[in-house]
Amino acid sequence: MDKLIHEDFLGFAEGKKTTGEALSNIFLTQLEKYGIIIANMRAQGYDGAANMSGVHRGVQARCMLMGEALVRNVMDTVQAIAFAFDYSAKRLTSFKESLGTAPDEVKEEMGRRQKLKSLCETRWVSRSDSLFTFLHAYSVVCDSLEDLEQDGDAKARSYRCSITKFDFIVGLVVAKAILQPSAPLSAILQTKDFDFIQAVEVKQSRCRNAAKKTRIRRRLGPIVQQCRNSCK
């Protein structure tokens, strides 16, 4: 495989307006024209103009929102459902009852967990445990929401429809697979007796090992299998 970086000029596009919204629409149209999938983009580069590089309304910000929509929606949905069960005694009781009748392998994977974990707002690495819990309790969540829906819970149907979509299942499995390897590294780097040089060495070693383990060809099989298991 050719691993060299290539710079290819695609063309000019005429813009009637110079706002971030107008320019981003033109940009996205051109990407679609040339068959470039924005979800596969890994970097963007712009000049200093606010309508291009602005972090809120510029082309950069709008393209980032397009590319990160799937993961962001998964995170938002997991958080909303975790809160829904955590702050309702009726829903939490339903979850525990569904967990009690779940297969032994599900109980084993859940360990001592008796409820879903909400996502940390500031530390992304800690979200891996929340996604791990949600993924392994997926069938329990679906069964519980179905029971709640039949019992007249208005929001249960909306939640169940959201998490049974294929896009959500794939996003959940992939997000968990990406974040989980970073959790042990984060724990090591936060130990009191670690100095800066040790931190750099461990980080480099762990990142190399994680990169090997998460190569797409090696990880694609397990990821696809997890998606299939969740869809059953």
C-alpha positions as CSV (number, residue, x, y, z in Angstrom):
1,M,0.0,0.0,0.0
2,D,1.3,3.5,-0.9
3,K,1.6,5.4,2.4
4,L,2.9,8.6,0.9
5,I,0.9,11.8,1.4
6,H,-0.6,13.2,-1.7
7,E,-2.0,16.6,-2.3
8,D,-4.6,16.8,-5.0
9,F,-6.4,19.9,-6.3
10,L,-10.1,19.2,-6.7
11,G,-11.3,22.4,-8.2
12,F,-12.8,25.8,-7.7
13,A,-16.4,26.5,-6.5
14,E,-18.2,29.8,-6.8
15,G,-19.8,31.2,-3.6
16,K,-22.6,33.7,-3.6
17,K,-22.2,34.4,0.1
18,T,-19.2,34.3,2.5
19,T,-20.9,33.2,5.7
20,G,-19.7,30.0,7.4
21,E,-23.0,28.3,6.6
22,A,-23.0,29.2,2.9
23,L,-19.3,28.2,2.4
24,S,-19.7,24.9,4.4
25,N,-22.7,24.0,2.2
26,I,-20.6,24.6,-0.9
27,F,-17.7,22.6,0.6
28,L,-19.9,19.6,1.5
29,T,-21.6,19.7,-1.9
30,Q,-18.1,19.5,-3.6
31,L,-17.0,16.6,-1.3
32,E,-20.2,14.7,-2.3
33,K,-19.5,15.5,-6.0
34,Y,-16.0,13.9,-5.7
35,G,-17.2,11.0,-3.6
36,I,-15.3,12.0,-0.5
37,I,-16.9,10.7,2.7
38,I,-16.7,13.4,5.4
39,A,-16.8,10.7,8.2
40,N,-13.4,9.5,6.9
41,M,-11.8,12.9,7.1
42,R,-9.0,13.1,9.7
43,A,-7.9,16.8,9.5
44,Q,-8.9,20.2,8.2
45,G,-6.8,23.2,7.4
46,Y,-8.0,26.8,6.9
47,D,-6.7,30.4,6.9
48,G,-7.4,32.7,9.8
49,A,-10.7,34.0,8.5
50,A,-13.5,33.5,11.1
51,N,-15.9,32.2,8.5
52,M,-13.5,29.4,7.7
53,S,-11.7,28.5,10.9
54,G,-14.3,29.7,13.4
55,V,-14.9,27.1,16.2
56,H,-18.6,27.8,16.5
57,R,-20.0,28.9,13.2
58,G,-17.1,28.5,10.8
59,V,-16.7,25.9,8.1
60,Q,-14.4,24.0,10.4
61,A,-17.0,23.7,13.2
62,R,-19.8,22.7,10.8
63,C,-17.7,20.0,9.2
64,M,-16.6,18.6,12.5
65,L,-20.3,18.4,13.6
66,M,-21.1,16.4,10.5
67,G,-18.2,14.0,11.0
68,E,-18.8,13.4,14.7
69,A,-22.6,13.1,14.6
70,L,-22.7,9.3,15.1
71,V,-20.5,9.1,18.1
72,R,-22.1,12.2,19.7
73,N,-25.6,10.8,19.2
74,V,-24.6,7.5,20.8
75,M,-23.1,9.3,23.8
76,D,-26.2,11.5,24.2
77,T,-28.5,8.5,24.0
78,V,-26.6,6.4,26.5
79,Q,-26.5,9.4,28.9
80,A,-30.2,10.1,28.5
81,I,-31.2,6.5,29.2
82,A,-28.7,6.1,32.1
83,F,-30.3,9.2,33.7
84,A,-33.8,7.9,32.9
85,F,-33.2,4.7,34.8
86,D,-31.2,6.3,37.6
87,Y,-33.7,9.0,38.5
88,S,-36.8,6.8,38.4
89,A,-37.4,4.2,41.1
90,K,-39.9,2.4,38.8
91,R,-37.5,2.2,35.9
92,L,-34.6,1.1,38.0
93,T,-36.7,-1.6,39.6
94,S,-37.7,-2.8,36.1
95,F,-34.1,-2.8,35.0
96,K,-33.1,-5.0,38.0
97,E,-36.0,-7.4,37.4
98,S,-34.9,-7.7,33.7
99,L,-31.3,-8.3,34.9
100,G,-32.5,-11.0,37.3
101,T,-34.0,-13.0,34.4
102,A,-31.2,-12.3,32.0
103,P,-28.9,-15.2,30.8
104,D,-26.0,-16.2,33.0
105,E,-23.4,-14.8,30.6
106,V,-25.0,-11.4,30.8
107,K,-25.0,-11.4,34.6
108,E,-21.4,-12.5,34.5
109,E,-20.4,-9.7,32.2
110,M,-22.2,-7.2,34.4
111,G,-20.5,-8.4,37.5
112,R,-21.7,-6.5,40.6
113,R,-23.3,-3.7,38.5
114,Q,-26.9,-3.3,39.2
115,K,-27.6,-0.3,37.1
116,L,-26.3,1.7,34.1
117,K,-23.5,4.2,34.6
118,S,-23.9,7.8,33.5
119,L,-21.2,9.4,31.3
120,C,-18.6,11.7,32.8
121,E,-19.0,15.2,31.3
122,T,-15.3,16.1,31.5
123,R,-13.2,12.9,31.3
124,W,-13.8,11.0,28.1
125,V,-11.6,8.1,29.1
126,S,-13.9,7.2,32.0
127,R,-16.7,6.9,29.5
128,S,-15.4,3.5,28.4
129,D,-16.7,1.9,31.5
130,S,-20.1,3.5,31.0
131,L,-20.2,2.2,27.4
132,F,-19.0,-1.2,28.5
133,T,-21.8,-1.5,31.0
134,F,-24.4,-0.3,28.5
135,L,-23.2,-2.7,25.8
136,H,-23.2,-5.7,28.0
137,A,-26.5,-4.8,29.5
138,Y,-28.0,-4.0,26.1
139,S,-30.5,-6.9,26.0
140,V,-31.5,-6.1,29.6
141,V,-32.1,-2.4,28.7
142,C,-34.2,-3.4,25.7
143,D,-36.3,-5.9,27.7
144,S,-36.8,-3.3,30.5
145,L,-37.8,-0.6,28.1
146,E,-40.3,-2.9,26.4
147,D,-41.9,-3.8,29.7
148,L,-42.0,-0.1,30.7
149,E,-43.6,0.8,27.3
150,Q,-46.3,-1.8,27.8
151,D,-46.9,-0.4,31.3
152,G,-47.6,3.1,29.9
153,D,-44.2,4.8,30.1
154,A,-44.3,7.4,27.3
155,K,-40.6,7.8,26.9
156,A,-39.7,4.1,27.0
157,R,-40.8,3.6,23.4
158,S,-38.7,6.5,22.1
159,Y,-35.6,5.2,24.0
160,R,-36.1,1.7,22.7
161,C,-36.5,2.9,19.1
162,S,-33.3,4.9,19.4
163,I,-31.1,2.1,20.7
164,T,-32.4,-0.6,18.3
165,K,-31.3,1.3,15.2
166,F,-28.3,-0.3,13.4
167,D,-26.3,3.0,13.4
168,F,-26.6,3.2,17.2
169,I,-25.4,-0.4,17.7
170,V,-22.4,0.1,15.4
171,G,-21.5,3.4,17.0
172,L,-21.8,2.0,20.5
173,V,-19.5,-1.0,19.8
174,V,-16.9,1.0,17.9
175,A,-16.8,3.8,20.5
176,K,-16.4,1.3,23.3
177,A,-13.6,-0.5,21.3
178,I,-11.7,2.8,20.8
179,L,-12.0,4.2,24.3
180,Q,-11.5,1.0,26.4
181,P,-7.7,0.6,25.6
182,S,-7.1,4.2,26.9
183,A,-8.5,3.5,30.3
184,P,-5.6,1.6,31.8
185,L,-3.1,4.1,30.4
186,S,-5.1,7.0,32.1
187,A,-5.0,5.1,35.4
188,I,-1.3,4.6,35.2
189,L,-0.5,8.2,34.3
190,Q,-2.5,9.4,37.4
191,T,-0.4,7.5,39.9
192,K,1.5,9.7,42.4
193,D,5.0,8.2,41.9
194,F,5.1,8.7,38.2
195,D,7.4,11.4,36.8
196,F,7.3,13.0,33.4
197,I,9.9,10.9,31.7
198,Q,8.2,7.6,32.9
199,A,4.9,9.0,31.7
200,V,6.2,9.7,28.2
201,E,7.8,6.2,27.9
202,V,4.7,4.4,29.1
203,K,2.5,6.4,26.9
204,Q,4.5,5.6,23.8
205,S,4.7,1.9,24.7
206,R,1.0,1.6,25.5
207,C,0.0,3.6,22.4
208,R,2.1,1.3,20.2
209,N,0.5,-1.8,21.7
210,A,-3.0,-0.3,21.4
211,A,-2.4,0.6,17.8
212,K,-1.4,-3.0,17.0
213,K,-4.5,-4.4,18.8
214,T,-6.9,-1.9,17.2
215,R,-5.8,-2.3,13.6
216,I,-8.9,-2.5,11.5
217,R,-8.2,-5.8,10.0
218,R,-7.7,-7.5,13.4
219,R,-10.6,-5.7,15.1
220,L,-13.2,-5.8,12.4
221,G,-14.2,-9.4,13.0
222,P,-14.9,-9.0,16.8
223,I,-16.6,-5.7,16.2
224,V,-18.9,-7.1,13.5
225,Q,-19.6,-10.1,15.8
226,Q,-20.5,-7.8,18.7
227,C,-22.9,-5.9,16.5
228,R,-24.5,-9.1,15.4
229,N,-24.9,-10.3,18.9
230,S,-26.5,-7.1,20.0
231,C,-28.9,-7.2,17.0
232,K,-30.3,-10.6,17.9
